[in-house]
Amino acid sequence: MVSQIKSRFPIFQQHPGLVYLDNAATTHRPQAVIDAITNFYVADNSNIHRGMYELSANATTAYENTRRKTAAFLESDNPGTIAFTTGTTESINIVARSFVEKRLHPGDNIVITMMEHHANFIPWQMLAKARSAELRIVPINEKGDLDLREFGKLLDAKTKIVACTHISNTLGTVNDIAKIVDAAHKKDIPVLVDAAQSAALYALNVRELPYDFLAFSGHKMFGPFGTGVLYTADKYVADILPYNFGGGIIQDVTLEDTIFKKYPYHLDAGTPNVSGVMGLGAAIDFIKGMDTKQAMDHVNDLTTYCREQLLKIDEVKLVGWPKSQGGIISFLVRDIHPHDVASFLDKDHIAVRAGMHCTQPLLAFLETPATVRVSFSIYNQRADVDHLCDALRGLIKFWS
Ligand SMILES: Cc1ncc(COP(=O)(O)O)c(C=O)c1O
């Protein structure tokens, strides 16, 4: 399966020796996604929602069809729940500023977790400060699992939102989102799930699990940079205010006032990333065309195999050992700075990430300034793990 899938990603033909283990930062794009973007420019290029001519009408139809496709991807039968954004970061900022801000009063609180990416941390921290509200942080244990008992205790009548990542981009922890949503909903608290690391392979089924807000990025699920999704549950769509002001989002403008379109159209101020959305649609088709169960089993197998192989190297210390770990592993190599480890691996064409992975509060808790992180996708193989471990052994020898 892997070699067949890998052959659909042209980057690996350009760089046959590449061992790409930085999929949590961005995945590669299959030819079908690249073609969808190119074909749009070649055959259909025009602006949407404005032109009274065939090309523009076709582009508008294709754009709105992708909205339908994205809704269906999440098992929602309402395309009106889907807003296109520039990525997870923008989706979260929209919920913070357009939904939570007006409901948040002094003394209220926002609940997030210790393992959030800065994208799901700073917007809430800034909002809490601005509104004299409290930012409550769900603790984790030393293995990297959320303390769900403590989570339950943090929720009360003044909690205005829970914002939690599905998968930690640093530790790989797969959080029990069903439990989190259930506990929050029992108290009528809306939940935002940061699905940046899960949207590519995990079924995000809004019928099975009533998410209130889902945020994810195209580029982490084989789609283009600069594309993202905000899903908002039907019950909240009317509560989302416009976020940026400008053309394309209005029903009526007078000298005195403006009446806006409804969600999600009032979030599209200015010209949207039309070609990007075409690419995102192709990425969804690509994912739907895969056996996602097999793909997930494959990534889980690589995670387990990599953990086992890394543990055989005495000088390697794993950072985090969560109960359920989804395709992402952090580690340290002796006292060698993670940046030096990554540079050394790069000489062998092994691409890993080193640093704090935009999770500085988490790393402060773990008392380490940085880690080396490897992250897998569908085109990785056990041989990639073997290359990594051989290179690490070489580094340790070189360093002693
Ligand atoms: C868990 C998580 N949330 C949010 C983000 C931000 O995504 P983007 O930069 O695409 O907006 C990332 C990016 O790495 C992430 O891993």
The ligand as a Gaussian input file, in Angstrom:
#p B3LYP/6-31G(d) Opt

LIG

0 1
 C       -2.384000      21.158000      17.297000
 C       -2.179000      22.350000      16.412000
 N       -3.031000      23.381000      16.483000
 C       -2.915000      24.461000      15.703000
 C       -1.893000      24.567000      14.791000
 C       -1.806000      25.765000      13.908000
 O       -2.075000      25.412000      12.595000
 P       -1.914000      26.484000      11.405000
 O       -0.522000      27.022000      11.546000
 O       -2.097000      25.681000      10.169000
 O       -2.953000      27.517000      11.607000
 C       -0.962000      23.536000      14.690000
 C        0.189000      23.641000      13.775000
 O        1.173000      22.968000      13.911000
 C       -1.120000      22.383000      15.513000
 O       -0.267000      21.371000      15.436000

